[in-house]
């Protein structure tokens, strides 16, 4: 199932924005976490298209329970949780934390979804 082009383009747009953060020299690591999560959301939505979850709980349930997305669930869930931490709990993040979320979690989600038939 190829990814929906419009949603994939939005994910790539978000990735370009994320790349503008000089992670080693920014005061906005929390926002980098939020952008990484919403990039993952767009890739997930592009995968599920034309079906689209109506909210985060439904999307989380779909990613966790569907055979082809289950392998990325732990990476997605961590991005979701860390994004909530950044948005609602005033979480503080180290450079290493953010690099891991972007280079490990987001990268694995993207790569996995792009490889799906």
C-alpha positions in Angstrom: 0.0 0.0 0.0 1.9 3.1 -1.1 1.7 6.2 1.1 -0.8 8.9 0.2 1.2 11.5 -1.7 -0.4 14.6 -0.1 0.1 13.4 3.5 3.6 12.1 2.7 4.5 15.6 1.3 3.3 17.1 4.5 5.5 14.7 6.5 8.4 15.7 4.3 7.6 19.4 4.8 7.7 18.8 8.6 11.0 17.0 8.2 12.5 20.0 6.3 11.3 22.2 9.2 12.8 19.9 11.7 16.1 20.1 9.8 16.2 23.9 10.3 16.7 23.3 14.0 20.4 23.3 14.8 19.9 20.7 17.5 23.4 21.3 19.1 22.7 25.0 19.3 19.0 25.6 19.9 17.0 26.6 22.9 14.0 24.8 21.4 14.7 21.1 21.8 11.2 20.7 23.1 9.8 22.0 19.8 12.0 19.7 17.9 10.4 16.8 19.8 6.9 18.1 18.9 7.8 18.5 15.2 9.4 15.0 15.1 6.1 13.5 16.6 3.9 15.4 14.1 6.1 14.2 11.3 5.5 10.7 12.4 1.8 11.4 12.6 1.7 12.4 9.0 3.7 9.3 7.8 1.3 7.1 9.8 -1.8 8.9 8.4 -0.3 8.6 4.9 0.1 4.9 5.4 -3.5 4.3 6.6 -5.1 6.5 3.9 -7.8 6.6 2.8 -8.8 5.6 6.3 -7.7 8.2 8.8 -7.9 7.9 12.6 -10.0 10.7 14.1 -7.7 11.5 17.0 -4.5 10.4 18.8 -6.0 7.6 20.9 -7.5 6.0 17.8 -4.2 6.4 15.8 -2.3 4.9 18.7 -4.6 1.9 18.8 -4.3 1.4 15.1 -0.5 1.6 15.1 -0.3 -0.8 18.2 -2.8 -3.3 16.9 -2.3 -3.7 13.1 0.1 -6.3 12.0 2.1 -4.1 9.6 2.5 -1.2 12.0 3.0 -3.1 15.2 6.8 -3.2 14.7 6.9 0.6 14.9 4.6 0.9 17.9 7.2 1.3 20.6 9.0 4.0 18.6 5.8 5.8 17.8 4.5 5.6 21.4 7.7 7.1 22.8 7.5 10.0 20.3 3.8 10.5 21.3 4.7 10.4 25.0 7.7 12.7 24.7 5.7 15.1 22.6 3.0 15.2 25.3 5.7 15.8 27.9 7.1 18.7 25.8 3.6 20.2 25.2 1.8 19.7 28.5 4.4 18.9 31.2 7.0 21.5 30.3 9.5 18.7 29.8 13.2 19.4 29.3 15.2 17.5 26.8 18.9 17.0 26.3 20.5 17.1 22.9 21.1 13.3 23.2 17.4 12.7 23.9 16.3 14.6 20.9 18.9 13.2 18.6 17.8 9.7 19.6 14.1 10.5 19.1 14.8 11.9 15.6 17.5 9.6 14.4 16.2 6.4 15.9 12.4 6.7 16.5 11.3 8.9 13.6 13.8 7.4 11.2 12.6 3.9 12.0 9.0 4.8 11.6 9.5 6.5 8.3 11.7 3.7 6.9 9.3 1.0 8.0 6.3 2.7 6.5 8.0 3.5 3.2 8.9 -0.2 2.8 5.4 -1.5 3.2 3.8 -2.9 0.1 
